[in-house]
Amino acid sequence: MLLATVGTMLVSAIVFVEAASVSMPDATRVLQAVGVSWVTAAGPLLFVLGMLLVGTQLVLNGGSGGLLFIIGTVVFASADFVGPAGSVAIVTGSALTGAGFVFVGVNMKKALR
């Protein structure tokens, strides 16, 4: 869970800089700086690894949604490797991972009752 959280924070930083580059084109130079360039390499990797570990742990503990975490993360991460179908992989993987979050949330709510 820690890897997924750290990865999400780093990926969020990347997304914020890319969003800022819409109005400030020079903003992307921040990610190319010597002391910060590791964020663009480590963030997505930690996120994917963390999500796979969370999904695996959910599957091993019998929690529904874990398989959706794993499949969604693999499909999402494969977007760079599937060429023109990359945007389809991103949307499909995101939907599957989101469905995993929904299943986990519903089961947690049931467990608290």
C-alpha positions in Angstrom: 0.0 0.0 0.0 2.9 2.3 0.8 4.4 1.9 -2.7 1.0 2.6 -4.3 0.6 5.8 -2.2 4.1 7.1 -2.8 3.7 6.3 -6.5 0.4 8.1 -6.6 1.9 11.2 -5.0 4.8 11.2 -7.5 2.5 10.7 -10.5 0.2 13.5 -9.2 3.2 15.8 -9.2 3.9 14.9 -12.8 0.3 15.5 -13.7 0.2 18.9 -11.9 3.3 20.0 -13.8 1.9 18.9 -17.1 -1.4 20.6 -16.4 0.5 23.8 -15.5 2.3 23.6 -18.8 -1.0 24.4 -20.6 -0.8 28.0 -19.5 3.0 28.0 -18.8 4.9 26.1 -21.5 8.2 26.4 -19.6 6.7 24.4 -16.6 7.7 21.0 -18.1 11.4 22.0 -17.6 10.8 21.4 -13.9 10.6 17.6 -14.6 13.9 17.7 -16.6 15.9 19.2 -13.8 18.8 17.2 -12.5 17.4 16.6 -9.0 13.9 15.9 -10.1 14.1 13.8 -13.2 14.0 10.6 -11.1 10.4 11.5 -10.3 9.3 10.8 -13.9 11.0 7.5 -13.8 10.2 6.2 -10.3 6.7 7.6 -9.9 4.8 5.5 -12.5 6.9 2.4 -11.7 6.1 2.6 -7.9 2.4 3.2 -8.7 2.2 0.1 -10.9 4.2 -2.0 -8.5 2.2 -0.9 -5.5 -1.2 -1.4 -7.2 -0.1 -4.9 -8.3 0.9 -5.7 -4.7 -2.4 -4.3 -3.3 -4.4 -6.4 -5.8 -2.4 -9.5 -5.0 -2.9 -9.1 -1.3 -6.6 -8.6 -1.9 -6.8 -11.8 -4.0 -4.9 -13.7 -1.3 -7.2 -12.5 1.4 -10.3 -13.3 -0.6 -11.3 -9.7 -1.0 -13.3 -9.1 -4.2 -11.9 -6.4 -6.4 -8.3 -7.5 -6.2 -8.4 -9.2 -9.6 -9.8 -6.0 -11.0 -6.9 -4.1 -9.5 -4.4 -6.4 -11.1 -6.0 -6.6 -14.6 -6.7 -2.9 -14.7 -3.2 -1.9 -13.7 -1.6 -4.3 -16.2 -3.9 -3.0 -19.0 -3.3 0.6 -18.0 0.5 0.1 -17.8 0.5 -1.6 -21.2 -0.7 1.6 -22.9 2.9 2.6 -24.0 3.4 -0.7 -25.6 0.2 -1.2 -27.7 0.8 1.6 -30.2 -2.2 3.4 -31.5 -4.5 1.5 -29.1 -2.8 3.2 -26.1 -5.7 5.5 -25.4 -8.1 2.5 -25.3 -5.8 0.7 -22.9 -5.7 3.7 -20.7 -9.5 4.1 -20.5 -10.1 0.3 -20.1 -7.4 -0.1 -17.5 -8.6 2.9 -15.6 -12.2 1.7 -15.7 -11.2 -1.8 -14.4 -9.0 -0.3 -11.6 -11.8 2.1 -10.7 -14.3 -0.9 -10.5 -11.8 -2.6 -8.2 -11.8 0.4 -5.9 -15.7 0.4 -5.9 -15.8 -3.3 -5.0 -13.3 -2.8 -2.2 -15.2 0.2 -0.9 -18.5 -1.6 -1.0 -17.0 -4.6 0.8 -15.4 -2.4 3.4 -18.8 -0.7 4.0 -20.5 -4.1 4.4 -17.8 -5.2 6.9 -18.4 -2.1 9.0 -22.1 -2.8 9.5 
